[in-house]
Amino acid sequence: MGTYSFEPHPIVRLLEKPAADFTCSDLIRAVEQLELHQVNLRYVGGDGRLKTIAFPVDSREHLAEVLTWGERVDGSSIFPGVEGDASDVYIVPRHRTAFLNPFGERTSLDVLCSFYGADGEPLPYAREQVVRRAADVLTQETGMVLEAFGELEYYLVDEPDRIYPVEEEHGYQESAPFSKGQRVREQVLGQLATMGIKLKYAHGEVGNILEDERQLVQHEIEFWPVPVEQAADALVLAKWVVREVAYQHGLEATFAPSVSSEGAGSGLHIHSRLVADGTSTITDDGGVNDTGRRLIAGYLSAAKALTAFGNTVPTSYLRFVEGDESPEGICWGETDRTGLVRVPLAWGDQVLPGMVAHANPGSSEPIPEPAIHPQTVELRLGDGSADVHLLLAGMAVAARRGLSDPKSLKVAARLSTADHSKFEQLPSSCADSADALKRERASFEADDVFPRELVDAVIDGLRAYDDATLMKKAAKNDGVREELVRRHWHVG
């Protein structure tokens, strides 16, 4: 079997080289050999969604120009607050991100792009540039790379099924025919794999909700740890693919943080770890070490401000009040799902050999070791409304602060769930979140990671909801609450 025989990415198989090494010439060769007739340049807009420009392929020369130069676009239509008289910006393809898009009238080659200004410099407020700067500054200061992956939850909405009907709040890893939407989930998994997105698994989630005229069935995709820039792109691509596949099946997909008062909303838990020289730096034989605790302290110290990127609509704060397993306080614990940060169970050398031997008596095969220890730290703050590039950039900023603050270990000890002191709570509205970001903005703006104008735009966007009073009304009035949920049904 060849080196790439298990590789689901068709361009990687064709070229017999990893996507990280793709060049413009490689992509031209792929277009020729796969007989493609369209190229789509894709980018993440100011609303966090994936945008598209389609190019017909009419000559080799034209294809080379598109894949090398990119295109000029109107920044004032993409990013809030950009003036129309100076809005031209460039998008330049990142060849390593290329994949085949099966959803149009014909299969196309799609490539994600980065933004640059008229001077050729990275556009400061573009999402992918913010997370890239945050990651670079962290690595320059610490020598460590922040890797992350998301647990992306979503609901598929359909008419109630009379055959093997849905059981409320009983969807966790359920199998068909009791699990509804399994075919959609598996097609999403397959499409993401062929796009080069590294995945762990997909499964049904707890949230099964039955209403008079519809059923809402929750699903989850869990990704594989990669550097934070790649993790953010993966989440944006995954949302697009979920919606495309669901649409083909005549179903509605929603990532809304709150969908009904009767069940769980959709969270976006982010796992992370720090890596140096191919080794995890957050764990040792005794579990999470001091570096891991400093990372946790950084997240907890910045938690209120991070909601500005991870919880961007009023229904995010309904989820904190009503949702099952949503964070109950700014604290952390080992395998504890009530805190804001959780240290999940990992496979340790002490227990793994015994479990494998007991499950497979008589086997003498060696147990494979992971390239990097699988221990992660799970931040349970975000939801489906998250601006994922800014959230992951914010996490990199918080990680840097936790690693450099000499008080971090004391903070981690004080905020452990083993300590029964009263913990602070997360903001209760977009208005509170905006205030928290304003108080902490200096740490995000340090080293020009978050441009001041971008932070202003985030704060203004949150305050525009004017939801401090509205949240209190929604808690008491079902009509107000339902109208609010529908208004923010297709977030992210």
N, C-alpha and C positions, 0 to 999 in steps of 0.2 A: 504493500500500500504506500502511496506517495505521502509526502509531508503534509499536503493540504487535502487529503482524502476525506477528513471529517469537517472541513471548513464549509459552512453553509453559504458564505458570501461568494456569489458566482464570479465576480470580478477578481477576487483573490485567487480562486481556483484557476481561472483562465490565465492570469498573469504569473501565477505561482510565486507570489511575493506578498508580504503583509501589507495591509492598507496603509500603514504608517509610512511606507516607502513609495506610495503611488506618485507618479510624475504626470505632467501634462501629456507627454508622449504615450505613457501607459494608458491613459484614459482615451486618447484618440484611437489607439490600437483596439481597446475594448469596444468602442463605438463601431468601428469597422467590422470586427469579427462577430459581434452580436447583432449586426445590421440594425442599429438603432437610428432613428430619424428625428429625435428631439432631445434637447438638453434643457434641464430646469436649474436655474440658479435659485437657491433657497437662502433665506436669512431670517433671523428672529427680530421682530419689530419691537417697538416700544411698549406694545401690549403683551409681550411675551409669547406671541403666537408665531407660527411658521408662515412665511410669505413666499411667493413664487413669481419668477419671470421665466416664461417659456421661449426657447429659441429653436426654430427648425434647423436641422443640419442640412446645409445645401452645398458645402464644399469642405475639404480638409482644412483649407486656410481659414475659413470662417470659424470652424470648430476650434482651431488652435487659438484664435483671437479671443473667443468667448471664454475658453477654459484658462487662458493666461491673464487677460486684462480684466475680465469681469464686465461690469456695466456701471453706468452713472444712474443714480436714482434720486428721487425727491425726498430729502430728509425731513422736510416740514410735514409731509404726509405720513411719516413713519414714527417720528419722535415728538412728543408734546413739547411745546415751547420753542421750537426751532423756527426762526424767522424765514419767510418765503423768499426774501431778496438775497439770501446767502445760504440756500438749502441744498445745493448739489453736493452729493457725497458719492464715494465709490464703494462698490461691493466687489471683493476679490475672492475667487474660489480657493478653498482649502482642499487640495486634491485628495488628501488622506480620508476625507469624509464621503467620497463618492459612493453611490449605491444605485441599484436599479429600482425604479418606481413603477409598480405594476398597476396603479390605480387610474391612470388616464385612459384616453382612447387608444393609446399605444404605449408600450413600455418605453420609458425615457431614462436617460442618465441624469441623476440629480446630484448636486454638489452643494454643500453648505458654504456660506461665504462669511468673510469678515469685513467690517466697515472701516473706511479711511476717509479723512477729510481732504479738502482741496489741496492742502500742502503735502499730501501723501503720508501723513502721520496717522496712527491708529485713532479712530474717532472716540473721544473719551467717554461718551455716554452710551455707546453701543454695548448691548448686554454681554456679548462674547468678549469684548475688550476689558470690561470691568472684572469679570471673573478671572481672566487671564492675568491681569495686573495683580489681583489679590493673591493668586497662587504663586506668581513669580516673587512678590515681596516676601511672602512666608518662607519660600524655599531659600531665598537669598539670605535671610536673617537666621534661619534655623538649620539649613541643610536638609530639611525634611520635605517630603511631598505629601500634600493632603489628598487622599483618595476617598471617594464617596460613592454611594449608590442609593437610589430611592426605592421605597415601597409604594408603588403607584396604585391607589385604589380608585375604582370607578363603578358606576351603576349602569346596567343595561335596563331599559324601560320597554315593557311590552304589555300586551293584553294578558289578563290572568289565564293560566293554563289549567284546564280541568283534568288533564291526565298527569299523574304524579304531581299534584299541586305543590306550590312552594310552601315550605314551612317557615314561618316567621322566625327571624334571628337564629336560623339553623343552617346557614350556608357555608360554614367554615370547612374548606377543602372537601366539600360534598362532591359526589360523582354523579354523572348522568345516569338515568334520566331525572333524578331528583334535582341535579344541578342544571339550571337553565342558562343557556348562553355558552355552554362549553365549546361548541364549534367555533363561535366567534373568538373566544379566548385562545384557542389553539391556533387559529389562523393568524391572530395578532402575534402570537409567540413566533410562529414560523416566519412571518414577514419581517419582524424586527431582527431575527437571527440572520436572514439573508442580507440585511442592510449593514451588518457588521456590529450591531449592538450586542454587547456581552450581557447575558442573562443568567440568572440562577433558576428561576421557575415561575410558573403562573398557577393560580388556584382560585377557587371560589372563596369569598370572604363571608364573614358572619352575616352581614346585612341583607336579609331577605325581608321585604316589606310588601304586604298585601293591602291594596286599597280597592275601592268599589270597581273602578274601571281599568286598573293597571296593576302590574307587579313590578317591583324594582329589585333587581338581583345584583348583589355586589361581587366584584372580582378584584384580584390584585395581581400585579406583575412585580417581581423582585429582580433587581438588576445585579450586576457583578461590580465589585469595586474597581474604579478606574480614576485617574486624575480628575479633579473637580470640573475642569473645563469640558471634558468628555462626558462626565456624568450629567451636566446640565443639558448638553445637546441631546443626550439619550432620552431624557424625560420629555423634552419638547417633541422629538420625533415620535415617541411612544404615544403621546396624546393624539397627535395627528393620525397615526395608524389605527388606534382604537376607534376613532370617529369614522374613518374611512371604511373599515371593515364592518362596523355596526351599521352604517348607512347602507352598505351593499345588502345586508340582511333585513333591511326595513326596520331597524331598531334605532332607538335614540340612546346615545351614551352621554353621561354627565359626570363631571369631576367635582360637582358642587360640594362645598364643605358641609352643607346641611340640606337634606332632601325631604325630610319628614320629621315630625315630632315623635314618630313611633319607632324610629330606629337610628342606627349609627350613621353619621355623615362620612365623608371620604377624607381621610388624612393623607399626608405625604410625609411619612417618616423617613429621615435621612440617616443612613449609617455612614460612619467615617472611620478612618484610621490614618496614622502617620507612618510613612515609610522612608527609610534611608538605606541606600545601597542594597535594595532588594529585601530588606528585613523590616518587620513591623517594630516600631519603637514604643508602642503603647502597652505591651504585655511582656511578661516573663513567666517563669514557671509558677509563680504565685498568683496569676491573674493579671488584672490591670495594674500597671506600675505607676510610678510618680508622674511620668510623662503623660500617661493616659489620664490621670487625675487632673493634671494641669489643663489638658484639653477640655475635660468636662467642666472645670471651673470657668474656662473662657466662654464656653457656650452658655452656662448658667448666668454669668455676669452680664452677658449681652442679650439675654433672652427677650426682655421686653422690647428692645429696639429691633431685634430680628423679626418680630411679628409684622413689622412694616413691609417686609419682603415675603414672608411666609404665610401671612393671613391678611389678605388684601381687600376683602369685602365684608360688609356687616354680618353676613351669615357665618363667617369664620368664627365670630364670637358667640353665636348661638351654639355652634358645635362645642365650644369649650364648656358651655353650661349643660348641654343636653347629651352630648355624644358619649357612647360607651368607650372606655379606655382612652379618653382624651386626657391631657395633662391636668392634674389636680393642684399642682403647686410647682414653684421653681426649686426643684430638688432632684436628686438622682439616687439610683439604687441598682444593685445587682439583680437582674432578671425581674425587676419591679416595674409593672406596667402602669402604675399610678403616677409616677414622677415624670418630669419633663425630659430627663435623660435616663436611658436604660442601658445597662451593660448586659447584652444578651449572652445566653449560654453558648460556649464555644467547645470545640473538640480538643480536649487536653490529652497529653500523652499518658496521663494517669489512668484514664477510663477507656480510651479508644481501643487498645488492643484486646481488653477483656470483652467488650461489647461485640467486636467483630468475631472473636473466637467463639463466643456463645451463640451468636446468630448463625455461624457457619462452622459447625463442629467438623473437625478433621481437616480443615483447610490449612495449608502451610504457605500460602502465597504471602509475599511481603505486603504490608499496608502502605499504600502510597502516601507520601507526605506533601502537603500543599506548598507551593512555591513561597507563599507568605502566610504567616499565621492568620487564621480566619477571624480572630477576635476583632470586634468593632465596637464603637460607641454610637448609640442610636439617639438622635435628637428627634423627639416626638411632637415638635411644635407645628410644622407646616401642614397645609391642607391643599386641596385641589385648586385653590385660587392662587397659589404661590407663583411669584415671578422667579422661576427656578434659578436663572443665572445670577440674579441679585441675591437670592437666599444663599446660594453656595458661595458667592463672593463674600457675603457677610459672615458666613461660618468660617471662612479662611481668615478674615480679619479677627474674629473672636478667638480662633485657635492661636493666632499670633500673640494676642494679648494674654491669653492664659499661659502660654509658654514663657512669656517674658516677665510676668508679674510675680514678684517674690512672695506675694501673699496667696498665690493660687492654691497651694496645698491646704492652707487653713480654710479657704473658701470651700474647697471640696469636702473637707471634713465637716464643716458646719452645715452644709446643705445635703448631707447624706440622709437617706430616709431612715437610717438606724438612729439618727438623732430625732427626738420627738418634739423639737421646738417648732413653733408655728412658721410655716414657709410663706414667702410672698407669692402673690398670684399674678398671672399674666394680665395684660390689659383686657378691659371688658368691652371695648369698642374700637372702631377705626380711629376715632378722635383720640382715645388714650394711646393707641399705638403711635400716632403721629407725634404726640407729645414725647413719648419715650425715645423716638428716633431723634427728635430735636435735641434732647438732653445729651444723647450719645454721639451726635453727628461727628464730632471732632475725631473720634477714633476711626470712623469709617472713611473720613476724608483725608486722613494721614497718608503721606506719600502719594497723594493724588489717586488713590485707588478708586474711591467714589467721587466723581466731580461734584462740586457744590451745587451746580445747576440741577444735577440728577437727584440729589437728596432733596432739594427744594421741590422738585416735581413730584417725588414720592409723597412728601409731607402734604403738599397741596391736594394731591389726588385722594389721600385718605380723609383729609378734612372736608373735602367736597361732599362726602356722604352725609355730614352733619348728623351723625347717628347716635350720639350720646343719649338723647332722649328717646329716639326711635327704638333702641334696643330694649329699653324698659317697657315700652308699649308692646313690642313683639312678644315679650315674656308673658304678658297678661292677655293679649288679644290674638286669637288664632287667625283671624282674618288678616291682620297686619303682618303676622308672621308668614302666612302662606304667600302673600303678595311679595314679601321680601325674598322668600326662597325662589319664587319664579323669576324675579328680576335678575337674580344672580345664578341662574340655572346653568348657563354655558360659560363659566369662567375658565380662565387659564388656556 
